[in-house]
Amino acid sequence: MAKYLLATATLLLATSTAYAEDEETKAPPSPLKTEIELGYQSLSGNSNSQSLNSRLGLTYVKNQFRNTMEAKYLLATKNEKEDKRKGQLEVQSDMKINERAYVLGNANYTNDRYGPYFNDFILATGLGYQLIRRETFQMEVEAGPGYRFQDPNFDEIDDDDIVVPETVQEIILRGSAKFTWKPAKAIELSTKLTGIGGNSNSTLEAEVNLTSSITEHIAIKVSNTQKYNTWVPEGLNKRDSTLTMTLLFKI
């Protein structure tokens, strides 16, 4: 666990140094915006556990193009044994076709070492529309077709896992709605709803983030994710919930 913390700290130091040098030269604003998040928890006593969750977000806007990338990583150990290891990567590219509408391409990949699906990949396209564009409130919606591939992790599947015990390859429909509200200069509330519809299973995921700025470049972020499945094995809840708290560094 220490090596992951060291690597993350090194990345933060290098990024901060680069930013300071840029400020000194007073270069024009960059079209690239970077966000780095880090959360860590350690418990000891009757049960020893450690967990590290991190996130890297990149946004590049130039002319009629907007490109975003979000990478998440979760590592957890329990009694000195690895308990969870999950990586997620989402990339999206948007091209404006008028003042509010745009065409999009989205790719989402999850690798979960101890989850029911070892590999979960979604590739989608469609149209997006910016419904509201105000200084303190923005909202946009997206919809379109896509393709889903899921590779079951047969070594880790239990009776309580939400999984179809076979490789999934199917056409899906993807929809998304996002809004950001800034009620005050130091507070931001954002929500993202993502729906995936397919023959094997359909999901609706809601992610709510509350960010409170400490300085111009450092903030505390609390996130709550609720995921609803239309199909689950008998005896399981259709809804899963995740709550995280991290330090957010804005570059």
N, C-alpha and C positions, 0 to 999 in steps of 0.2 A: 504493500500500500504506500510506503514511504516514497518509492521511486515515482509513482504516479503524481504524488503531491509535489515532489521536486521538479518533475517535468512541467507541471502546470505553472508553478511559481516562476520557473525560468522563462516560460512563454509570456507570462504577464509582465515580467521585468523587461524583456526584449521589446515587447509591444509598447510599453510605457516610454521607454527610452527613445524609440523611433518617433513617438508622438511628440515628445519634448523637443527633439531636434527639428521636427517639422514646424513647431510653434516658433522656434527661434528664427528660422528663415522666413516666417510669415508667408508660406506658400499659399496659393489659392485653395479653397475648400476642395477636398477630394470627393469624387463620386462614390467612393467606397466607405461604408460604415461597418464597424466591427463591434460585436458584443461578445464578452467572455463571462461565463458564469461558473461558480465553483461552490459546491456544498459538501460538507464532511461531517460525519457523525461517528463517535466512538463510544461504546458501552462496555463496562467491565463489571465483574462481580460473579454472580452465579452463571452468567452467560456472557462470553466475550464476543463482541461483534464490531465491525467497522464497515462503513459504507462511504463511497465517494461518487458523487454525481456531478457531471460537468457538461457544459454546452458551449458551442462556438457558433455564432450567427454572423453571416456576411450579407450585406446588401450593396449592390452596385447598380446605380442608375445613371444612364447617359443617353441623351437624345430620346428616342421613343422606346428604348429597351430598359427593362428592369430585371435584374438577375439576383436571386436569393439562394442562400445555402444555409442549412441548419444541421449541425452534427451534435448528437447527444451520446454520452457514455455513462454507464452505471456499472460500478464494481462493488461487490459486497462480500465480506468474509464473515464466517461464524465459527468460533472456536478454532481459529487459525486455519480454517479450510474455506476455499472459495465456494460461495453460496450462489452468487448471481454475477453474470457478466453479459451485458446487453449493450449493443451499439445501434444507433439509428442515424440515417442520413437522408435528408430531403433536399432536393434541388428543384428549383422552378425558374423558368424563363418566360417573361411576358413581353409582348410587342404591341404597342398601342396602334389601334386602327382609327381612332378619333380621340376627342378630348376625354372621353370617359370609358370607352370600350377597349378591350385588348384580347389578343389570342395568347393562349398559354400552353406550355408543356411542363408536366410535373412528373418527377420520379421519386419514389419513396422506398427505401430499403431498410429492413431491420434484420440484424443478426443476433439471435438470442441463444447463448450456449446452454442455458438450463430451462428454456421455455418450451412450449408445445411445438412451436414452429422454429426450426433452426434458421431457415431463410424465408423471409416474407418480402415480396417485391411487387410494387404497383407502378405501372406506367400509364399516365393519363394525359389527355389533351382537352381542349374545350375553349369556352369564351368566358371572359370576366367583365364585370361592369362596376364602375365606381358610383355607388348610389349617392353618397354624401361626401363632400370634400370641403370641410371647414377647418379653421385653424385648430380648434380644440376637439373636433369630432370627425372621424373618417369611417366610412363603411363601404365594403365591396363584397360582391358575390361572384361565385364561379360555378360552372357546371359543364360536364362533358363525359364522353365515354373513355374507357380504359381497359387495361388488361391486368390480371392478378395471377401471381405464381406463389404458391406456398409449399414449402418442403417440410413435412413433419419430422420432428426430432424424436424418433422412435425410442431412443435410449432414455429419454426423460419423460415420456408421456405417462401420466397417472390417470386414475379414474376421475380426478377432479379438475382435469385440464379441458379448456374449451378448444377442441381441436377435431378436425375431420381426419380420421386415420388413413389418409391417402393423399397423394400429391394433388394439389389444386391448381388447375389451369383454366381460367374462365374470363369471359368478357364481363366487365362491371360498368356501373354508372357512378361517377364521383361528383359530389357537390360540396361547396365550401362557402362559408360566410364569415367575414372578419370585420371587427370594428375596434377602434381605438378612441378612448375618451380621456381628455386631460382636464379634470375639474380644477386643478391648481398647477402651478409651475413645477412643483416637486413631486406630483402624484400622477400616475398614469394607470388606467384600467383598460386592459385589452382582452378580447374574447375571440376564440376561433372555434367554429363548428365545422366538422368534417363528416360527411356521410358517404359510406361506401355500400353499394347494393350489388349483390351477386347471388348466384344459385346456392352456393355452399353455405353462406352466412352473410348477413348484412350488419353493419356497425354504424353507430353514431357516437362521435367523440367530441366532447366539449372541453376546451382548455381555457381557464380563466386565470389571468395574471395581474397581480397588483404590484406596482413598482413604486418605491418611495426613495427619492434621491437623497443621498447624504452630501455629496458634492456634485459638481458638474459632470464628473466622469465615474462616480461610484454610487451604487444604489443597492438597496435590499429588495429582493424580489420573492414574492410568495406566489406559488402556482398550485392550482387544483385542477386535476384532470378527471373527468368522468367518462367512462366508456360503456356503451350499452350494446349488447349483442342480441340479435333476434333469435338465435338458437344457442342453447347450452345443454350439456348433458343433464340428465334428470338429477335434481337435488341441488343444483348450483344456482347462484344468483346471476341474473342477466346483466347486472351492473357492477363494474369495478371502479375503484376510486384511488387516486394517488395524490398525495400532498407533499410538496417540497418547499424548502426555503434556501435561497442561495444569495451570495454576493454577486452583483452584476457590475462589470467593468465596461464602460462605453468608450470606444476609441474614435 
